[in-house]
Amino acid sequence: MAAIGKIRSWGPVLVGVIGLALFAFIAEELFRSCDSMKNQERQQIGEVLGKKIDYQEYQKLFEEYQEVIKLTQGTDNLTDEQSNQVKDMVWNSYVQSVLIADEAEKLGLTVTDEEMMNIFKQGTNPMLMNTPFVNQQTGRFDLSLLQRFRNEYKNVAQQGQQVAEQYRSLNNYWTFIEKNIRQQTLAQKYQALLGACFLSNPVAAKAAFQAENEESDIELASIAYTTIKDDQVKVTDADLKAKYEEQKIRFNQLAETRDIKYVAIKVQASPTDRAKLDSDIKAFTAQLTEAADPTEVIRKSGSLVTYAGIPQTKAAFPFDIASKLDSMAVGSVSAPVVNSNDNTINVIKLMAKQQLPDSIEFRAITVAGADMAAVRKSADSIYNAIQGGADFEAVAKNYGQTGAKTWITSAQQNSSAGDKDTRTYIETLNTSEVNALKNLQLTNASLVLQVTARRAMTDKYTAAVIKKPITFSNETYNAAYNKFSQYVSENQTLEGLEKNAQKYGYTVEELSGIQSNVHYINNIRGTRDALKWLFEAKEGDVSPLYECGDNDQMLVLVCKNINKKGYTPYTNEQVNAYLKAEVIKDKKAEQIMAKLKGVNSIDAARKQGAIVTDVPQVTFAAPVYVQTTGASEPALGGAIAATKPGTFSKAPVKGNGGVYLFSVKNRKMREGAKFDEKAQEKQLQQRAAQRAMQMSMQQLYENADITDNRYLFF
């Protein structure tokens, strides 16, 4: 009992200890939960309507689009610019599909499997026309070809790794097309429903036709705002505030942006660097002139353009190279030429020029294996069997292949690798007669090949190109780096950077309204880290030195302003400058209109300093462009339409570039214009529906609370 009493005496202490232990346990779980949430946030590409998309999901969509681009363009790799375009396409498509799907769900709109099947049976959707399942005779999508492919795809694993990979790529492509047709159809349903809300009528149709086709010839008197100096106009803060309220909707931004000041330098080759490059190019040009096979010369030169050794269209070559091919004789070598646009020095040797088919249809049976003697024997057997009358596809199936006909285009040939086997293969395709059977002996395989059709003869060129960048040495780069590094380290404020820029030979530049969805700062490649810094920086922060571009540029930036999502205040530098310009224009207009008060003729306007010109064929539907003020003037078109022929304007017209008075000399319908009431009504309805769709999508975007964090990942 004494022991129990003693334990009881420790009660308050035990309760406290247990409480602390529980608190520690709960706190630990809370911290784990917070860390987990932070990790999840770090993996989020963005958010639309509260729906989050993480990196893995976005990357999957990106890879899907990327594979489609590669397949359709016949390329193995995308450039940085192409890759960025795909990233934007993926994001924009994702955002639009989420917005449309959300609205469609509210309205009860769906796309059923039955509707999809009807689309496939009709076979007219433009997306379907870009698939391999188009019947060459009808020129339409053929559902039976798709169904045949699907049946073959189920057994594709039995047909070898290469064939299986081709089928997998094609199946992924079809899945992509099917998904996008479904999304497209849903969007079209939404658009049709919205468009059905708009009607036209005969009165509106007649008015629209008249606005587009009734032309007025006028005599125009104009006084440009530039005739009054800006410093002759007084602008108060109250004026700016009033103009801001009047045009506030202009300053509503849907995403947070940054304004920066920055210094960027590009390292250039020194005179010593250039002298060495010229010497190297001279030696390579001599070697290229003598070489029968330029492959090794091009490789050693470090050319940006590899030597394919096959006939290619001009599209395979850089534009500056392609533009010179027709002016060269076969076998000739051009003198070295500098291209300042891409900072390279270039030499071309034209090996051959031929007229060859742009597209070739063929079928082939590949025979491969470790024992090349057995491979050659099997290939000879296949060749002899088909030459003796055996069915090509039947023989192919005996070797686990389809033997189906396929087309290869010039674009696909252009992207082919330039090894010996590829050259033999491409040359055979280009030069074989239709239906001729060939037995090609390649390094590690044999190929029984038959060209079955050819289309559109075109010029093709075999050219060896030395395109060598005018680069700098390590010594030149290090000297530039040390100088720029010193400048940055000595100036850790915007004031310092601006004050000492000229001393170092640099220029401070400015860039406004940078959003998180941009890929580069001022189109300088390799600035992802700088972007990440910028969107985490505070106003006034100076960045570290960034090495960027193609390892040839350096950058330092200052976060000048952070413009929050919503209405940008009138005190913002860019907004304030715009408001001031608008107020000055208004006050100048007041002065000019006061000067023109009581003027009732063109001659009287001329005496007040107006410039008089004849302007023919003015319509209400199109803004008038006035050369004397350099401005497009919608308000002037409306005033002219409201003024009777033979009369002078009732009052001065305030425009974008000046103030105007006019006299309408005559008015007539445009020659050949015929009014079709039904067609005009339909056109008006379509225009209204398009505008409504644009406004609807804009409103959906504004209300979707979209977050785009892609800059953190790409």
Secondary structure, DSSP 8 states (H G I E B T S, - for coil): -HHHHHHHHTHHHHHHHHHHHHHHHHHHHHHHHHHHHHHHHHTEEEEETTEEEEHHHHHHHHHHHHHHHHHHHT-S---HHHHHHHHHHHHHHHHHHHHHHHHHHHHT----HHHHHHHHHH---TTGGGSS-B-TTT-SB-HHHHHHHHHHHHTGGGG-HHHHHHHHHHHHHHHHHHHHHHHHHHHHHHHHHHHTT----HHHHHHHHHHHHEEEEEEEEEEEGGGS-GGGS---HHHHHHHHHHTGGGGEESS-EEEEEEEEEE----HHHHHHHHHHHHHHHHHHHH-SSTHHHHHHHT-SS----S-B-GGGS-HHHHHHHTTS-TT-B---EEETTTTEEEEEEEEEEEEEEEEEEEEEEEEE-S-HHHHHHHHHHHHHHHHTT--HHHHHHHTT-----EEEEHHHHHTS--SHHHHHHHHHHHH--TT-EEEEE-SSEEEEEEEEEEEEEEEEEEEEEEEEE----HHHHHHHHHHHHHHHHH--SHHHHHHHHHHHT---EEEEEE-TT-SSBTTBTT-HHHHHHHTT--TT-B---EEETTTTEEEEEEEEEEE-SEE--TTSHHHHHHHHHHHHHHHHHHHHHHHTTT--SHHHHHHTT-EEEEEEEE-SSS-EEETTTTEEEHHHHHHHHTS-TT-B-SS-EE-SSEEEEEEEEEEEE-TT----HHHHHHHHHHHHHHHHHHHHHHHHHHHS--EE-GGGT-
